[in-house]
């Protein structure tokens, strides 16, 4: 079973001292339209080939438009050797349930080939 966090719990974590790495598994076009501030974009279809972007994170919250693909992402990430010590959770309901602020635009870290 995949652990899920409410959008309110995610907002509290992001405001805390040690915020999680938020991984938005939406397509690049969906991500550009709006995403959780500070999140990185690793589309679900590319997740396996971009695992290096999440390696060594202590806590990861996956996000997608409706909360379905992010559950699949948790399963994939949980099986990855580089995240075996990480706490990995999905945001329940996805961006459709998120009442917090949204940023627009592409993931510049990925565009420049850098890890954020």
Secondary structure as the mmCIF struct_conf table of DSSP 4:
data_model
#
loop_
_struct_conf.conf_type_id
_struct_conf.id
_struct_conf.beg_label_comp_id
_struct_conf.beg_label_asym_id
_struct_conf.beg_label_seq_id
_struct_conf.end_label_comp_id
_struct_conf.end_label_asym_id
_struct_conf.end_label_seq_id
STRN STRN1 UNK A 4 UNK A 5
HELX_RH_AL_P HELX_RH_AL_P1 UNK A 7 UNK A 15
BEND BEND1 UNK A 16 UNK A 18
HELX_LH_PP_P HELX_LH_PP_P1 UNK A 19 UNK A 20
STRN STRN2 UNK A 21 UNK A 24
BEND BEND2 UNK A 26 UNK A 26
HELX_RH_AL_P HELX_RH_AL_P2 UNK A 28 UNK A 33
STRN STRN3 UNK A 35 UNK A 36
TURN_TY1_P TURN_TY1_P1 UNK A 37 UNK A 38
STRN STRN4 UNK A 40 UNK A 41
HELX_RH_3T_P HELX_RH_3T_P1 UNK A 44 UNK A 46
TURN_TY1_P TURN_TY1_P2 UNK A 47 UNK A 47
HELX_RH_3T_P HELX_RH_3T_P2 UNK A 48 UNK A 53
TURN_TY1_P TURN_TY1_P3 UNK A 54 UNK A 56
BEND BEND3 UNK A 58 UNK A 58
STRN STRN5 UNK A 59 UNK A 63
BEND BEND4 UNK A 65 UNK A 68
HELX_RH_AL_P HELX_RH_AL_P3 UNK A 69 UNK A 78
TURN_TY1_P TURN_TY1_P4 UNK A 79 UNK A 79
HELX_RH_3T_P HELX_RH_3T_P3 UNK A 81 UNK A 83
TURN_TY1_P TURN_TY1_P5 UNK A 84 UNK A 85
BEND BEND5 UNK A 86 UNK A 86
STRN STRN6 UNK A 87 UNK A 91
TURN_TY1_P TURN_TY1_P6 UNK A 92 UNK A 93
HELX_RH_3T_P HELX_RH_3T_P4 UNK A 94 UNK A 97
BEND BEND6 UNK A 100 UNK A 100
STRN STRN7 UNK A 102 UNK A 103
BEND BEND7 UNK A 105 UNK A 105
HELX_RH_AL_P HELX_RH_AL_P4 UNK A 108 UNK A 111
TURN_TY1_P TURN_TY1_P7 UNK A 112 UNK A 113
#
